Amino acid sequence: MQLDEDEKPLSIKPDNLVPLTVSYGTRVLVHGLESKPELNGKEVTVGSNDEATGRFAVLTAANDWIKLRPERIRLQPGKILLMPSMDAQNSAKEDAELLEKAQATLSEGHERHESGDFRGAIETFERCRAQTSALNNTTLAQAVEAAALGGLANAFDSLGEYGRAIVYYTGALTKEEQLGDQEAVARALGGLGNAHAGLGDRWQVVKAVDYFKRQRTLSEEIGYRRGVAAALCGLGRAYEKLGEYGKAVDHHTRALAVEEELDNQRAVADCLGGLGDAHLNLDEPDKAIGHFTRQQSIAETLGDRQSVAISLGNLGNAYERKGEHTTAIDHFTRALAIMEEVGDQQGVATSLAGLGNAYNQLGEVAKAIEHLKRSFGVMEQIGDRRHMADGLGRIANVYERAQEYAKAIEYLEKSLAIAEEVDDKQGVASCLGGLGNAHAQRGEHDKAVDHYTRQASMHDSLGDKLELANSLSRLGHAHDRAGAYAKAVVHLKRALALYEELKDRRAQAGSLSALGDAFDSLADDAQAIDCHSRARTIKEELGEAPEDEDDDDAGYGFT
């Protein structure tokens, strides 16, 4: 190794170097692990160091925590490392100067984050940590390092790198607990909730609910009302991801009441945005528009241009849901102009994506592709891999709608590769479903069956019953198209059972109709008549006219 201030190389055994240089967030390589040899040579992220056992807790690319002894870790060649000061014997004046410098760097990191320069923020927060390592171990120095860890966590969270965000939030939580700053502990618990919810897996969202509940309990105990509101808002978002929209509305409403009581208008606007999203998920766009309009009004009163743009984007989504695509385009266009004005690159990408989706619904393929490719370019520029995968999937959706299935497949395969790379399980499942749809439309039913089977397995492992039912339904249709009617019956029955458990009457009717068709192909007239009769009854209960013709595209809508 080579020290910054010395050109002469210094020889140190790896096992002696690791304990000195490894800290929260260090990326290292696994070495000589016999219990899980598949991890050898793979990069992992270091979390905490358990001094009692002498092992490091590290996070794998699959977001699994394992514990490793120092000799099972190797530092990467060429890596710039943060080494603690060996002789922190600064004078009081020197320490004060170094602390002031670290605090200024911390402020710079927050400014970079606010401007949307998340990679720049990460570099700045790491520089702040290096500066605090040269300080005497004072409480104030520890507080600055804790804040830098929280800043790193927020930046990685904004980039969709939730695994690394979890590592840094855990580090911040540990530091704040040591310092006894209970409000900061509550904020770190909320950050962990946000990051686990961001991973999207059902089990991770359940973990998020636990963290938000801990944040709420602690905040209530210490009388930290803003922490209570933040926890309620986090729970609202988590319950949305779990499909429990009634609970989501309840928690967002309670969060709103607390923020109104505190007269925190900026937070009130954020709560209105969450409440609008929940109503949108309940397919209540008019209620959502009411909340988003209030959100916009507050943001305009505050002169918060970025929040105005966010509310305009939310309104665009709501009008899109109502099928008012031209009105949606107007709102997305206005949001885009403001995001460009304030330099929010992530907001620019989101607004462009909204425009692309709206033009797609209007059948304006060229405009849709243009805006979605521009959105992808911005995400690529800021290094947001998770949203890059999502952007490629949106482009594929346009090509699928235009019946250009070969291009749709090309973009979905690119999207799938990135989703697998960043371990976005929900994204992987979505891509597999899209690939199944595209191959089915090309008449390549064996390939469709393969992709739907993998998608169903993924949703099963994630514990998402609704999406598992949808995958099984598509799988049943694919087998039916391939002439494998008995297999179609098996999968459609499984889908029907899940829809009955979920009390989704419309989906039950669709599954029964498909089952009736499959039994008809098997010449099982009694079962076919029974299924079609039950489907007809449900449709009449829902006030829908029974269809005489088969819906040849049933089950093949893009995910």
C-alpha positions as CSV (number, residue, x, y, z in Angstrom):
1,M,0.0,0.0,0.0
2,Q,1.0,3.7,-0.3
3,L,0.2,6.5,2.0
4,D,-1.0,9.8,0.6
5,E,1.9,11.8,2.0
6,D,4.6,9.2,1.1
7,E,5.5,8.1,-2.4
8,K,7.3,5.0,-1.0
9,P,5.2,1.8,-0.9
10,L,4.6,0.2,2.5
11,S,4.2,-3.6,2.9
12,I,1.4,-4.8,5.2
13,K,-0.1,-8.2,5.5
14,P,-3.8,-8.2,4.3
15,D,-5.0,-9.6,7.7
16,N,-3.3,-6.8,9.5
17,L,-4.6,-4.1,7.1
18,V,-8.3,-5.1,7.2
19,P,-9.1,-4.2,10.8
20,L,-7.4,-0.8,10.4
21,T,-9.2,0.3,7.2
22,V,-12.6,-1.5,7.0
23,S,-15.6,0.6,8.2
24,Y,-19.2,1.1,7.4
25,G,-19.7,1.1,3.6
26,T,-16.3,-0.3,2.6
27,R,-16.5,-2.5,-0.5
28,V,-14.4,-5.6,-0.1
29,L,-13.9,-9.1,-1.8
30,V,-14.8,-12.4,-0.1
31,H,-11.8,-14.7,0.1
32,G,-11.5,-18.4,1.1
33,L,-15.0,-18.9,2.3
34,E,-15.7,-22.7,2.4
35,S,-19.4,-22.6,3.7
36,K,-20.5,-20.4,0.7
37,P,-17.8,-20.8,-2.0
38,E,-20.0,-19.1,-4.6
39,L,-19.3,-15.8,-2.8
40,N,-15.5,-16.1,-3.2
41,G,-14.2,-13.2,-5.3
42,K,-17.6,-11.4,-5.1
43,E,-17.9,-7.9,-3.8
44,V,-19.8,-7.3,-0.5
45,T,-20.4,-4.2,1.6
46,V,-19.2,-4.0,5.2
47,G,-21.7,-3.1,7.8
48,S,-20.9,-3.4,11.5
49,N,-17.9,-5.0,13.3
50,D,-18.9,-7.4,16.1
51,E,-16.0,-7.0,18.5
52,A,-17.3,-9.9,20.7
53,T,-17.1,-12.5,17.9
54,G,-14.4,-10.7,15.9
55,R,-16.5,-10.8,12.7
56,F,-17.7,-8.3,10.2
57,A,-21.4,-8.2,9.2
58,V,-21.4,-7.7,5.4
59,L,-24.2,-7.3,2.9
60,T,-24.1,-9.4,-0.3
61,A,-25.4,-8.3,-3.7
62,A,-28.6,-10.3,-3.0
63,N,-29.1,-8.0,0.1
64,D,-28.4,-10.9,2.5
65,W,-26.4,-10.3,5.7
66,I,-23.6,-12.7,6.6
67,K,-20.8,-12.6,9.1
68,L,-17.1,-13.0,8.1
69,R,-13.9,-13.2,10.0
70,P,-11.2,-10.6,8.9
71,E,-9.2,-13.3,7.1
72,R,-12.1,-13.9,4.8
73,I,-12.0,-10.3,3.5
74,R,-9.6,-8.9,0.9
75,L,-9.3,-5.2,0.0
76,Q,-9.5,-4.4,-3.7
77,P,-6.3,-3.4,-5.4
78,G,-6.2,0.4,-6.2
79,K,-8.9,1.1,-3.6
80,I,-8.6,4.4,-1.7
81,L,-9.0,3.7,2.0
82,L,-9.9,5.6,5.0
83,M,-7.4,5.0,7.9
84,P,-8.1,6.3,11.3
85,S,-5.5,8.6,12.9
86,M,-3.0,6.6,15.0
87,D,-1.9,9.5,17.2
88,A,-4.9,11.9,17.3
89,Q,-3.0,14.4,19.5
90,N,-4.2,17.6,17.9
91,S,-4.1,20.8,20.0
92,A,-7.4,22.4,20.8
93,K,-6.9,25.0,18.1
94,E,-6.0,22.4,15.5
95,D,-9.0,20.2,16.5
96,A,-11.3,23.2,16.2
97,E,-10.0,24.1,12.7
98,L,-10.4,20.5,11.6
99,L,-13.9,20.2,13.0
100,E,-14.9,23.5,11.2
101,K,-13.5,22.1,8.0
102,A,-15.5,18.8,8.4
103,Q,-18.7,20.6,9.2
104,A,-18.3,22.8,6.1
105,T,-17.7,19.6,4.0
106,L,-20.9,18.1,5.6
107,S,-22.9,21.2,4.5
108,E,-21.5,20.9,1.0
109,G,-22.6,17.3,0.9
110,H,-26.2,18.3,1.8
111,E,-26.2,21.0,-0.8
112,R,-25.1,18.6,-3.5
113,H,-27.8,16.1,-2.5
114,E,-30.4,18.9,-2.6
115,S,-29.3,19.8,-6.1
116,G,-29.7,16.2,-7.3
117,D,-25.9,15.5,-7.6
118,F,-26.1,12.3,-5.6
119,R,-22.8,10.9,-6.7
120,G,-21.1,14.2,-5.9
121,A,-22.8,14.1,-2.5
122,I,-21.4,10.6,-1.8
123,E,-17.9,11.7,-2.6
124,T,-18.3,14.8,-0.4
125,F,-19.7,12.8,2.6
126,E,-16.8,10.3,2.3
127,R,-14.4,13.3,2.4
128,C,-16.1,14.5,5.5
129,R,-15.7,11.1,7.2
130,A,-12.0,11.2,6.3
131,Q,-11.7,14.6,8.0
132,T,-13.5,13.4,11.1
133,S,-11.0,10.5,11.4
134,A,-8.2,13.0,12.0
135,L,-10.0,14.5,14.9
136,N,-9.7,13.6,18.6
137,N,-12.5,11.4,19.6
138,T,-14.9,14.1,20.8
139,T,-18.6,13.9,21.0
140,L,-18.9,16.7,18.4
141,A,-16.6,14.8,16.0
142,Q,-18.7,11.7,16.4
143,A,-21.9,13.6,15.7
144,V,-20.4,15.0,12.5
145,E,-19.4,11.4,11.4
146,A,-22.9,10.2,12.3
147,A,-24.4,12.9,10.1
148,A,-22.1,12.0,7.3
149,L,-23.2,8.4,7.5
150,G,-26.8,9.5,7.3
151,G,-26.0,11.7,4.3
152,L,-24.4,8.8,2.5
153,A,-27.4,6.7,3.3
154,N,-29.8,9.3,1.9
155,A,-27.7,9.7,-1.3
156,F,-27.6,5.9,-2.0
157,D,-31.4,5.8,-1.2
158,S,-32.0,8.5,-3.8
159,L,-30.0,6.5,-6.3
160,G,-32.1,3.4,-5.7
161,E,-29.1,1.6,-4.2
162,Y,-31.1,0.5,-1.2
163,G,-28.7,-2.2,0.0
164,R,-25.9,0.2,0.5
165,A,-28.3,2.8,2.0
166,I,-29.2,0.1,4.6
167,V,-25.5,-0.3,5.5
168,Y,-25.1,3.4,6.1
169,Y,-28.4,3.9,7.9
170,T,-27.4,1.1,10.2
171,G,-24.0,2.8,10.8
172,A,-25.8,6.1,11.5
173,L,-28.3,4.4,13.9
174,T,-25.4,2.8,15.9
175,K,-23.5,6.1,16.2
176,E,-26.6,8.1,17.2
177,E,-27.5,5.4,19.8
178,Q,-24.0,5.8,21.3
179,L,-24.4,9.6,21.3
180,G,-27.8,9.4,22.9
181,D,-29.5,11.6,20.3
182,Q,-33.0,10.1,20.4
183,E,-34.4,12.3,17.6
184,A,-31.6,11.3,15.3
185,V,-32.1,7.6,16.3
186,A,-35.8,8.0,15.2
187,R,-34.7,9.5,11.9
188,A,-32.3,6.7,11.3
189,L,-35.0,4.1,12.0
190,G,-37.2,5.9,9.4
191,G,-34.4,5.8,6.9
192,L,-34.0,2.1,7.4
193,G,-37.8,1.8,6.8
194,N,-37.5,3.8,3.6
195,A,-34.6,1.7,2.3
196,H,-36.2,-1.7,3.1
197,A,-39.5,-0.5,1.4
198,G,-37.5,0.6,-1.6
199,L,-36.2,-3.0,-2.1
200,G,-39.8,-3.8,-3.0
201,D,-39.9,-7.5,-1.9
202,R,-42.9,-8.2,0.3
203,W,-40.6,-9.4,3.1
204,Q,-38.5,-6.3,2.9
205,V,-41.6,-4.1,3.1
206,V,-42.7,-6.0,6.1
207,K,-39.3,-5.2,7.7
208,A,-39.9,-1.6,6.7
209,V,-43.3,-1.6,8.6
210,D,-41.4,-2.8,11.7
211,Y,-38.8,0.0,11.4
212,F,-41.5,2.7,11.0
213,K,-43.4,1.3,14.0
214,R,-40.2,1.5,16.1
215,Q,-39.7,5.1,14.8
216,R,-43.3,6.0,15.8
217,T,-43.0,4.4,19.2
218,L,-39.7,6.1,20.0
219,S,-41.0,9.5,18.7
220,E,-44.1,9.3,20.8
221,E,-42.1,8.4,23.9
222,I,-39.8,11.4,23.5
223,G,-42.5,13.8,22.3
224,Y,-40.9,14.2,18.9
225,R,-44.1,15.0,16.9
226,R,-42.3,15.4,13.5
227,G,-40.9,11.9,14.0
228,V,-44.4,10.6,14.7
229,A,-45.7,12.2,11.4
230,A,-42.7,10.9,9.4
231,A,-43.3,7.4,10.8
232,L,-47.1,7.6,9.9
233,C,-46.2,8.7,6.4
234,G,-43.7,5.9,6.0
235,L,-46.3,3.4,7.2
236,G,-48.7,4.8,4.6
237,R,-46.2,4.3,1.8
238,A,-45.3,0.8,3.1
239,Y,-49.0,-0.3,3.3
240,E,-49.4,1.0,-0.3
241,K,-46.7,-1.4,-1.4
242,L,-48.4,-4.2,0.4
243,G,-51.6,-3.4,-1.4
244,E,-53.4,-2.4,1.9
245,Y,-54.7,0.8,0.5
246,G,-57.3,1.5,3.2
247,K,-54.5,1.3,5.8
248,A,-52.4,3.6,3.6
249,V,-55.1,6.3,3.5
250,D,-55.6,6.0,7.3
251,H,-51.9,6.5,8.1
252,H,-51.4,9.3,5.5
253,T,-54.5,11.1,7.0
254,R,-53.1,10.8,10.5
255,A,-49.7,12.1,9.4
256,L,-51.4,15.0,7.7
257,A,-53.3,15.9,10.9
258,V,-50.0,16.0,12.9
259,E,-48.2,18.2,10.4
260,E,-51.2,20.6,10.2
261,E,-51.1,20.7,14.0
262,L,-47.4,21.6,13.8
263,D,-48.1,24.1,11.0
264,N,-45.3,22.5,9.0
265,Q,-46.6,23.5,5.6
266,R,-43.9,21.8,3.5
267,A,-44.5,18.5,5.3
268,V,-48.3,19.1,4.9
269,A,-47.7,19.3,1.2
270,D,-45.7,16.0,1.3
271,C,-48.5,14.3,3.2
272,L,-51.1,15.4,0.7
273,G,-48.9,13.9,-2.0
274,G,-48.9,10.6,-0.2
275,L,-52.6,10.7,0.4
276,G,-53.2,11.4,-3.3
277,D,-51.1,8.4,-4.3
278,A,-53.0,6.2,-1.9
279,H,-56.4,7.3,-3.5
280,L,-54.9,6.8,-6.9
281,N,-54.0,3.2,-6.0
282,L,-57.7,2.8,-4.9
283,D,-58.6,3.9,-8.4
284,E,-60.1,7.1,-7.0
285,P,-58.4,9.7,-9.3
286,D,-60.8,12.5,-8.5
287,K,-60.0,12.3,-4.8
288,A,-56.3,12.1,-5.7
289,I,-56.6,15.3,-7.8
290,G,-58.2,17.1,-4.9
291,H,-55.2,16.3,-2.7
292,F,-52.6,17.0,-5.4
293,T,-54.2,20.4,-6.1
294,R,-53.9,21.3,-2.4
295,Q,-50.3,20.2,-2.5
296,Q,-49.6,22.4,-5.5
297,S,-51.3,25.4,-3.8
298,I,-49.2,25.1,-0.7
299,A,-46.0,24.7,-2.7
300,E,-46.8,27.8,-4.7
301,T,-47.5,29.8,-1.5
302,L,-44.2,28.7,0.0
303,G,-42.4,29.6,-3.3
304,D,-41.0,26.0,-3.4
305,R,-40.6,25.5,-7.1
306,Q,-39.4,21.9,-6.8
307,S,-42.5,20.9,-4.8
308,V,-44.7,22.7,-7.3
309,A,-43.2,20.5,-10.1
310,I,-43.7,17.4,-8.0
311,S,-47.4,18.2,-7.5
312,L,-47.8,18.9,-11.2
313,G,-46.3,15.5,-12.0
314,N,-48.7,13.9,-9.5
315,L,-51.6,15.6,-11.2
316,G,-50.3,14.4,-14.5
317,N,-50.4,10.8,-13.2
318,A,-54.0,11.3,-11.9
319,Y,-55.3,12.7,-15.2
320,E,-53.5,9.9,-17.0
321,R,-55.4,7.4,-14.8
322,K,-58.7,9.2,-15.8
323,G,-57.7,8.8,-19.5
324,E,-57.3,12.5,-19.9
325,H,-54.0,12.2,-21.7
326,T,-53.8,15.7,-23.2
327,T,-54.4,17.3,-19.8
328,A,-51.8,14.9,-18.3
329,I,-49.3,16.0,-21.0
330,D,-49.9,19.7,-20.1
331,H,-49.1,19.0,-16.4
332,F,-46.0,16.9,-17.2
333,T,-44.7,19.6,-19.6
334,R,-45.1,22.3,-16.9
335,A,-43.4,20.0,-14.3
336,L,-40.5,19.3,-16.7
337,A,-39.9,23.1,-17.3
338,I,-39.6,23.7,-13.5
339,M,-37.4,20.6,-12.9
340,E,-35.0,21.8,-15.6
341,E,-35.1,25.4,-14.1
342,V,-34.2,24.2,-10.6
343,G,-31.7,21.6,-11.9
344,D,-33.4,18.5,-10.4
345,Q,-32.1,15.8,-12.8
346,Q,-34.1,13.0,-11.2
347,G,-37.3,15.1,-11.5
348,V,-36.4,15.9,-15.2
349,A,-36.2,12.1,-15.9
350,T,-39.5,11.4,-14.1
351,S,-41.3,14.2,-16.0
352,L,-39.9,13.0,-19.3
353,A,-41.1,9.5,-18.5
354,G,-44.6,10.8,-17.7
355,L,-44.7,12.5,-21.0
356,G,-43.5,9.4,-22.8
357,N,-46.2,7.3,-21.2
358,A,-49.0,9.8,-22.0
359,Y,-47.9,10.0,-25.7
360,N,-47.9,6.2,-25.8
361,Q,-51.5,6.2,-24.6
362,L,-52.3,8.6,-27.4
363,G,-50.6,6.3,-30.0
364,E,-47.9,8.9,-30.8
365,V,-45.1,6.3,-30.9
366,A,-42.3,8.6,-32.1
367,K,-42.9,11.2,-29.4
368,A,-43.3,8.5,-26.7
369,I,-39.9,7.0,-27.7
370,E,-38.2,10.4,-27.9
371,H,-39.2,11.4,-24.4
372,L,-38.6,8.0,-22.8
373,K,-35.1,7.8,-24.4
374,R,-34.3,11.3,-23.1
375,S,-35.5,10.1,-19.6
376,F,-33.3,7.1,-19.8
377,G,-30.3,9.3,-20.8
378,V,-30.7,11.4,-17.7
379,M,-30.9,8.4,-15.4
380,E,-27.8,7.0,-17.1
381,Q,-26.0,10.3,-16.6
382,I,-26.7,10.4,-12.8
383,G,-26.0,6.6,-12.4
384,D,-29.5,5.5,-11.3
385,R,-29.3,1.9,-12.4
386,R,-32.6,0.8,-10.9
387,H,-34.6,3.5,-12.8
388,M,-32.5,2.8,-15.9
389,A,-34.0,-0.7,-15.9
390,D,-37.5,0.8,-15.4
391,G,-36.9,3.2,-18.3
392,L,-35.9,0.5,-20.7
393,G,-39.1,-1.4,-19.7
394,R,-41.2,1.7,-20.6
395,I,-39.6,1.9,-24.0
396,A,-40.3,-1.8,-24.5
397,N,-44.0,-1.1,-23.6
398,V,-44.3,1.5,-26.4
399,Y,-42.9,-1.0,-29.0
400,E,-45.2,-3.7,-27.7
401,R,-48.2,-1.4,-28.1
402,A,-47.0,-0.6,-31.6
403,Q,-46.8,-4.4,-32.2
404,E,-43.0,-4.2,-32.8
405,Y,-42.4,-7.2,-30.7
406,A,-38.8,-7.9,-31.7
407,K,-37.8,-4.4,-30.4
408,A,-39.9,-4.8,-27.3
409,I,-38.0,-8.1,-26.6
410,E,-34.6,-6.3,-27.2
411,Y,-35.3,-3.6,-24.7
412,L,-36.9,-6.0,-22.1
413,E,-33.8,-8.2,-22.2
414,K,-31.6,-5.1,-21.6
415,S,-33.9,-4.1,-18.7
416,L,-33.8,-7.6,-17.3
417,A,-30.0,-7.6,-17.3
418,I,-29.8,-4.4,-15.2
419,A,-32.6,-5.5,-12.9
420,E,-30.8,-8.7,-12.1
421,E,-27.5,-6.8,-11.7
422,V,-29.0,-4.4,-9.0
423,D,-31.1,-7.3,-7.5
424,D,-34.4,-5.6,-8.2
425,K,-36.6,-8.7,-7.8
426,Q,-39.8,-6.8,-8.6
427,G,-38.2,-5.4,-11.7
428,V,-36.9,-8.9,-12.7
429,A,-40.5,-10.3,-12.4
430,S,-41.9,-7.4,-14.4
431,C,-39.4,-8.0,-17.2
432,L,-40.1,-11.7,-17.3
433,G,-43.8,-11.0,-17.6
434,G,-43.2,-8.5,-20.4
435,L,-41.0,-11.0,-22.3
436,G,-43.7,-13.7,-21.9
437,N,-46.3,-11.3,-23.3
438,A,-44.1,-10.3,-26.3
439,H,-43.2,-13.9,-27.2
440,A,-46.9,-14.9,-26.8
441,Q,-47.9,-12.2,-29.3
442,R,-45.3,-13.6,-31.7
443,G,-46.9,-17.0,-31.3
444,E,-43.8,-18.3,-29.5
445,H,-45.8,-20.0,-26.8
446,D,-43.1,-22.2,-25.5
447,K,-40.9,-19.2,-24.8
448,A,-43.9,-17.4,-23.2
449,V,-44.5,-20.4,-20.9
450,D,-40.8,-20.4,-19.9
451,H,-40.9,-16.7,-18.9
452,Y,-44.3,-16.8,-17.2
453,T,-43.1,-19.9,-15.2
454,R,-40.0,-18.0,-14.0
455,Q,-42.2,-14.9,-13.2
456,A,-44.6,-17.0,-11.2
457,S,-41.7,-18.5,-9.2
458,M,-40.4,-15.1,-8.5
459,H,-43.7,-13.7,-7.3
460,D,-44.2,-16.9,-5.2
461,S,-40.8,-16.3,-3.5
462,L,-41.7,-12.6,-2.9
463,G,-45.0,-13.6,-1.3
464,D,-47.1,-11.4,-3.7
465,K,-50.3,-13.4,-4.0
466,L,-52.0,-11.0,-6.5
467,E,-49.1,-11.0,-8.9
468,L,-48.6,-14.7,-8.5
469,A,-52.2,-15.2,-9.5
470,N,-51.7,-12.9,-12.5
471,S,-48.6,-14.9,-13.6
472,L,-50.5,-18.2,-13.2
473,S,-53.3,-16.8,-15.3
474,R,-50.9,-15.8,-18.1
475,L,-49.2,-19.2,-17.8
476,G,-52.6,-20.9,-18.2
477,H,-53.4,-18.8,-21.3
478,A,-50.0,-19.6,-22.8
479,H,-50.5,-23.4,-22.3
480,D,-54.0,-23.0,-23.8
481,R,-52.6,-21.3,-26.9
482,A,-49.9,-24.0,-27.2
483,G,-52.7,-26.7,-27.1
484,A,-51.6,-28.0,-23.7
485,Y,-55.2,-27.8,-22.3
486,A,-54.7,-30.0,-19.3
487,K,-51.8,-27.9,-18.1
488,A,-53.8,-24.8,-18.8
489,V,-56.5,-26.1,-16.4
490,V,-54.0,-26.7,-13.7
491,H,-52.6,-23.2,-13.7
492,L,-55.9,-21.5,-14.2
493,K,-57.4,-23.3,-11.2
494,R,-54.5,-22.2,-9.1
495,A,-55.0,-18.6,-10.3
496,L,-58.8,-18.8,-9.6
497,A,-58.1,-20.1,-6.0
498,L,-55.9,-17.1,-5.3
499,Y,-58.4,-14.6,-6.8
500,E,-61.1,-16.2,-4.6
501,E,-58.8,-15.8,-1.5
502,L,-58.1,-12.2,-2.5
503,K,-61.9,-11.6,-3.2
504,D,-61.1,-10.2,-6.6
505,R,-64.4,-10.8,-8.3
506,R,-63.5,-9.4,-11.8
507,A,-60.4,-11.6,-11.9
508,Q,-62.4,-14.6,-10.8
509,A,-64.8,-14.1,-13.7
510,G,-61.8,-13.9,-16.2
511,S,-60.3,-17.1,-14.8
512,L,-63.6,-19.0,-14.9
513,S,-64.1,-17.9,-18.6
514,A,-60.6,-19.1,-19.5
515,L,-61.2,-22.4,-17.6
516,G,-64.5,-22.8,-19.5
517,D,-62.6,-22.4,-22.8
518,A,-59.9,-25.0,-21.7
519,F,-62.5,-27.5,-20.6
520,D,-64.3,-26.9,-23.9
521,S,-61.1,-27.8,-25.8
522,L,-60.8,-31.0,-23.7
523,A,-64.4,-31.8,-24.7
524,D,-65.5,-31.7,-21.0
525,D,-68.8,-30.1,-21.7
526,A,-70.2,-30.3,-18.1
527,Q,-67.2,-28.5,-16.6
528,A,-67.1,-25.9,-19.5
529,I,-70.8,-25.1,-19.0
530,D,-70.4,-24.7,-15.2
531,C,-67.4,-22.4,-15.5
532,H,-69.0,-20.2,-18.1
533,S,-72.2,-20.0,-16.1
534,R,-70.3,-19.0,-12.9
535,A,-68.4,-16.4,-14.9
536,R,-71.6,-14.9,-16.3
537,T,-73.2,-14.7,-12.9
538,I,-70.2,-12.7,-11.5
539,K,-70.2,-10.4,-14.4
540,E,-73.9,-9.7,-14.0
541,E,-73.3,-9.0,-10.3
542,L,-70.6,-6.5,-11.3
543,G,-72.9,-4.9,-13.8
544,E,-70.8,-6.0,-16.8
545,A,-72.3,-7.3,-20.0
546,P,-71.3,-10.9,-20.6
547,E,-69.1,-11.3,-23.7
548,D,-70.2,-13.8,-26.4
549,E,-66.8,-13.9,-28.1
550,D,-63.5,-15.1,-26.6
551,D,-61.1,-12.4,-25.6
552,D,-58.0,-13.5,-27.5
553,D,-55.7,-11.1,-25.8
554,A,-56.8,-11.9,-22.3
555,G,-53.9,-12.4,-19.9
556,Y,-51.4,-10.9,-22.2
557,G,-51.4,-7.2,-21.1
558,F,-47.9,-5.9,-20.4
559,T,-47.0,-5.8,-16.8
